[in-house]
Amino acid sequence: MAALKSYTSVFLRGSAVQFPCADSSARRKATWRSPRAAITPTFEPMRSIEVKNRTSVEDIKSLRLITAIKTPYLPDGRFDLEAYDALVNMQIEHGAEAVIVGGTTGEGQLMSWDEHIMLIGHTVNCFGGSIKVIGNTGSNSTREAVHATEQGFAVGMHAALHINPYYGKTSLEGLISHFDSVLPMGPTIIYNVPSRTGQDIPPHVIHTLAQRANLAGVKECVGNDRVESYTKKGIVVWSGNDDECHDSRWSHGAVGVISVTSNLVPGLMHELMFGGKNPSLNAKVMPLIKWLFEEPNPIGLNTALAQLGVVKPIFRLPYVPLPLEKREEFVKLVKEIGRENFVGECDVQVLDEDNFRLVNRY
């Protein structure tokens, strides 16, 4: 009998809310050979009708605004798919061309792989005809990355996002071998964020991987000098830093941005990526971007979406809401930028501590 997973919640202040044997004579006649180091192929690229109809690498390379979509929760910590669907619809309506499912912003690090693949499949099923679905199937374990990526493409995702192995860092040859294990499966974006992984993916690795047919490009967080060095060599780059994305796009050759801020103001971020140089608009959204990243992402985003009434004020630990002072500051920012530019239809409000629920089993 399947075990039932129990859920318990912690509140800020009491909230209600899985050889063949060879012939023995053949074994005796076999010539012994010295062992050689080798990478054993563990899969063959899938052969199915879905593969034939999959999005091309060139389609992925052309995307300008990709939202790293937030994952909302129900009071027991399960996914709130109704709120999730509404949030994705808002992205589509305001011009986002793709979503990253289960990335850092979507808290893939807090998901089981079953949850992860389910959410990718759900997004493809509901929205795959209107927006590109890029599944974050990366891992610091190559075995997990291979398995998750195979499953992600099997449920229809258009591309995969892959981070370099974090914590258990490896050599440059190890990085290349890791990515080469997943690249044959389909269009792939490599994500370089040394502040989270503890290891930069240096240009040598990217230049080597750029020779692979399925490399769509790089989400680069090191800065615009790195962005420009790649784009000059014909490598597609998305800015991974919202505060640099305008200049990345219009001054350093980036094709676009993979954005957190577009969860909140997708229309403004679309304008920044499609409308040409616009330093005044960039300056207008900069205070919001600064506010969003004062604490590690996605803490600010989760707090903001809850105060906009777009998601329930529920956090999977270890994330907790921003303090009252910052929650009040967000309300002021919304009024200064204009409520009409933000997602949702409710009036923005300052939530009390008792409004939030923290879930420690999910």
C-alpha positions in Angstrom: 0.0 0.0 0.0 1.4 3.4 -0.9 2.4 5.4 2.1 0.4 8.5 2.7 2.5 11.6 3.0 1.4 13.7 6.0 1.6 17.4 6.0 2.3 19.6 8.9 2.6 23.4 8.9 4.4 25.8 11.0 2.9 29.3 11.3 4.6 32.6 11.9 2.0 33.3 14.6 -0.7 30.7 14.8 -2.2 31.1 11.3 -5.5 29.2 10.7 -5.5 29.4 7.2 15.4 -0.1 -11.2 24.3 -9.5 -18.1 22.9 -11.5 -19.8 25.3 -14.3 -19.1 27.6 -15.0 -22.0 28.3 -18.5 -23.3 31.0 -20.1 -21.1 33.0 -21.4 -24.1 32.9 -18.0 -25.7 34.3 -16.5 -22.5 37.2 -19.0 -22.5 38.1 -18.1 -26.1 37.8 -14.4 -25.6 41.0 -12.3 -25.8 41.6 -10.2 -22.7 41.9 -6.5 -23.3 43.3 -3.8 -21.0 40.5 -1.7 -19.6 40.2 1.9 -20.9 38.5 4.8 -19.3 35.2 5.5 -21.1 31.9 7.2 -20.8 29.3 4.5 -21.2 26.2 5.6 -23.2 23.3 5.2 -20.9 20.5 6.2 -23.4 19.7 6.6 -27.0 17.8 9.8 -28.1 14.1 9.1 -28.0 12.3 8.0 -31.2 8.7 9.0 -31.1 6.2 11.2 -32.8 6.7 13.8 -30.1 10.4 14.1 -31.0 9.5 14.7 -34.7 7.3 17.5 -33.7 9.6 19.1 -31.1 10.6 22.7 -31.2 13.8 23.4 -33.1 16.9 24.8 -31.5 16.5 27.9 -33.7 13.1 28.5 -32.3 14.5 28.6 -28.8 17.4 30.9 -29.8 14.9 33.5 -31.0 13.1 34.0 -27.6 13.5 37.4 -26.1 11.4 37.4 -22.9 11.4 34.2 -20.8 9.8 34.3 -17.4 11.2 32.1 -14.6 7.7 31.3 -13.4 6.7 31.2 -9.8 5.1 28.1 -8.3 2.1 28.9 -6.0 1.0 26.6 -3.2 -2.1 25.5 -1.3 -2.3 25.6 2.5 -1.1 22.0 2.7 1.9 22.8 0.6 0.7 21.2 -2.6 0.8 23.1 -5.9 -2.0 25.6 -6.4 -2.6 24.8 -10.1 -5.5 27.2 -10.4 -3.3 30.1 -9.3 -0.4 28.8 -11.4 -2.5 28.7 -14.6 -3.7 32.2 -14.0 -0.1 33.4 -13.5 1.0 31.7 -16.7 -2.0 33.2 -18.6 -1.0 36.6 -17.4 2.5 36.1 -18.9 1.0 35.0 -22.2 -1.3 38.0 -22.3 1.5 40.4 -21.7 3.9 39.0 -24.3 6.2 36.6 -22.6 7.4 34.0 -25.1 8.5 31.2 -22.8 8.5 30.1 -19.1 11.1 28.3 -17.1 9.3 25.6 -15.1 10.7 24.6 -11.7 13.8 26.9 -11.9 15.2 28.6 -8.8 12.3 31.1 -8.9 9.8 28.3 -9.3 11.5 26.5 -6.4 12.4 23.3 -8.3 14.9 22.8 -5.5 12.0 22.2 -3.1 10.2 19.7 -5.5 10.3 16.0 -5.7 11.1 14.9 -9.3 7.5 13.6 -9.5 6.2 17.0 -8.8 8.8 18.6 -11.1 7.9 16.4 -14.2 4.2 16.7 -13.4 4.3 20.5 -13.5 6.3 20.5 -16.7 3.7 18.2 -18.3 0.8 20.2 -17.0 2.3 23.4 -18.4 2.9 21.8 -21.8 -0.6 20.3 -21.8 -2.3 23.6 -20.9 -0.1 26.2 -22.5 2.3 24.5 -24.9 0.5 25.8 -28.0 0.8 29.4 -26.8 4.2 29.6 -25.0 7.4 27.7 -25.0 7.9 25.5 -22.0 11.5 25.1 -20.8 11.9 22.6 -18.0 14.6 23.0 -15.4 15.8 19.4 -15.4 19.4 20.2 -14.3 21.0 18.6 -11.3 24.4 18.3 -9.6 24.0 14.5 -10.3 24.5 13.6 -13.9 22.3 10.5 -13.4 19.4 12.7 -12.1 19.9 15.2 -14.9 19.8 12.6 -17.6 16.7 10.9 -16.1 14.8 14.1 -15.5 15.6 15.5 -18.9 14.5 12.3 -20.6 11.2 12.5 -18.7 10.8 16.2 -19.4 11.1 15.8 -23.2 8.8 12.7 -23.0 6.1 14.9 -21.5 6.6 17.5 -24.2 8.8 20.3 -23.0 10.3 22.4 -25.7 13.8 22.8 -24.2 15.8 22.0 -21.1 17.6 24.3 -18.7 20.8 22.9 -17.2 22.9 24.2 -14.4 26.5 23.0 -13.8 27.0 20.6 -10.8 26.8 22.6 -7.6 28.4 21.9 -4.2 30.2 18.8 -5.5 32.2 20.8 -8.0 34.0 19.0 -10.8 36.8 19.6 -13.3 36.4 21.5 -16.6 36.5 18.1 -18.3 33.8 16.9 -15.9 31.6 19.9 -16.7 31.8 19.2 -20.4 31.1 15.5 -19.9 28.1 16.4 -17.7 26.5 18.6 -20.3 27.4 16.2 -23.1 25.3 13.6 -21.3 22.1 15.7 -21.7 22.6 17.7 -24.8 21.7 14.9 -27.3 18.1 14.9 -25.9 17.0 18.2 -27.3 17.4 22.0 -27.3 19.3 23.0 -24.2 20.1 26.3 -22.4 23.1 26.2 -20.0 22.7 28.3 -16.9 25.8 29.9 -15.4 25.2 31.4 -11.9 28.4 31.0 -9.8 26.9 32.8 -6.8 24.6 29.8 -6.4 26.7 26.9 -7.7 30.1 28.0 -6.3 31.7 27.3 -9.7 31.9 29.5 -12.8 31.4 27.8 -16.2 34.3 29.4 -18.0 34.3 30.4 -21.6 36.5 27.4 -22.6 33.6 25.1 -21.6 30.9 27.1 -23.4 33.0 27.4 -26.6 33.5 23.7 -26.6 29.8 23.0 -26.0 28.8 25.6 -28.6 29.9 23.0 -31.3 27.0 20.7 -30.2 23.9 21.0 -32.4 21.4 21.2 -29.4 23.0 24.0 -27.5 20.5 26.8 -27.8 22.5 29.3 -25.7 23.6 30.4 -22.3 21.8 32.1 -19.4 24.7 34.2 -18.1 24.8 35.9 -14.7 28.5 36.9 -14.6 28.0 40.2 -16.3 27.8 42.1 -19.6 31.5 41.7 -20.5 31.0 37.9 -20.6 27.7 38.4 -22.4 29.4 40.5 -25.1 32.4 38.1 -25.4 29.9 35.3 -26.3 27.6 37.2 -28.6 30.6 38.4 -30.7 31.4 34.7 -31.3 27.8 34.0 -32.4 26.7 32.3 -29.1 23.2 33.1 -28.0 23.0 34.6 -24.6 20.1 35.5 -22.3 20.9 37.9 -19.4 20.3 36.2 -16.1 20.3 39.5 -14.2 17.2 41.7 -14.4 19.1 44.8 -13.4 21.5 44.4 -16.4 19.1 43.0 -19.0 18.3 46.3 -20.8 21.9 47.0 -21.4 22.6 43.3 -22.2 19.9 43.4 -24.8 20.7 46.7 -26.5 24.4 47.3 -25.9 26.0 43.9 -25.5 24.2 41.6 -28.0 22.0 39.5 -25.7 18.9 38.1 -27.4 16.9 38.7 -24.3 16.4 37.9 -20.6 15.3 35.1 -18.4 13.5 37.2 -15.9 12.2 37.1 -12.4 10.7 40.6 -12.5 8.4 39.7 -15.4 6.3 37.6 -13.0 5.2 41.0 -11.6 5.4 43.4 -14.6 5.5 41.3 -17.7 4.3 44.1 -20.0 7.1 46.4 -18.9 9.7 43.7 -19.2 8.3 42.9 -22.7 8.7 46.6 -23.6 12.3 46.6 -22.4 13.2 43.6 -24.5 11.2 44.5 -27.7 10.9 48.3 -27.8 14.5 49.4 -28.3 16.7 51.3 -26.0 14.6 52.9 -23.2 16.8 54.1 -20.3 13.8 56.0 -18.7 11.7 52.8 -18.5 14.8 50.9 -17.3 15.2 53.4 -14.6 11.5 53.2 -13.7 11.7 49.5 -13.0 15.1 49.5 -11.3 13.8 50.2 -7.8 11.5 47.2 -8.0 14.3 45.0 -9.3 16.5 46.2 -6.4 13.8 45.5 -3.9 13.2 42.0 -5.4 16.8 40.9 -4.9 17.6 42.4 -1.5 17.1 38.9 -0.1 17.8 35.7 -2.1 15.3 35.0 -4.8 12.5 34.0 -4.7 11.7 35.5 -1.2 10.9 38.9 -2.5 8.8 37.6 -5.4 6.8 35.3 -3.2 6.1 38.2 -0.8 5.1 40.5 -3.7 2.8 38.1 -5.4 1.0 37.4 -2.2 0.5 41.1 -1.5 -0.9 41.5 -5.0 -3.5 38.8 -4.3 -2.2 36.6 -7.2 -1.0 33.7 -5.0 -1.9 32.6 -1.5 0.5 33.7 1.2 2.0 30.3 1.6 5.8 29.6 1.7 7.6 26.2 1.5 10.4 26.4 4.0 13.2 27.4 4.1 11.7 30.5 2.5 9.9 33.0 4.7 8.3 36.3 3.9 10.1 39.6 3.9 9.7 41.7 7.1 7.0 44.2 7.5 9.2 47.2 6.6 9.9 45.6 3.2 6.3 44.6 2.7 5.3 48.2 3.2 8.0 49.4 0.8 6.6 47.1 -1.9 3.2 48.7 -1.6 4.8 52.1 -2.2 6.7 50.8 -5.2 3.5 49.5 -6.8 1.8 52.9 -6.4 4.8 54.7 -7.9 5.1 52.4 -10.9 1.4 52.1 -11.3 -0.9 49.2 -10.2 -2.0 48.8 -13.8 1.5 47.6 -14.7 1.4 44.7 -12.3 -0.3 41.3 -12.6 -3.6 40.6 -10.9 -6.6 42.7 -10.2 -6.8 43.0 -6.5 -5.6 46.1 -4.6 -2.1 45.7 -3.3 -2.0 45.4 0.5 0.4 45.0 3.3 -0.1 41.5 4.7 0.3 40.9 8.4 2.5 38.2 9.9 -0.5 36.1 10.7 -1.6 36.1 7.1 1.4 34.0 6.1 1.7 30.2 6.4 5.0 28.4 6.4 4.9 24.7 5.4 7.7 22.4 6.4 6.4 19.1 5.0 5.4 19.1 1.4 
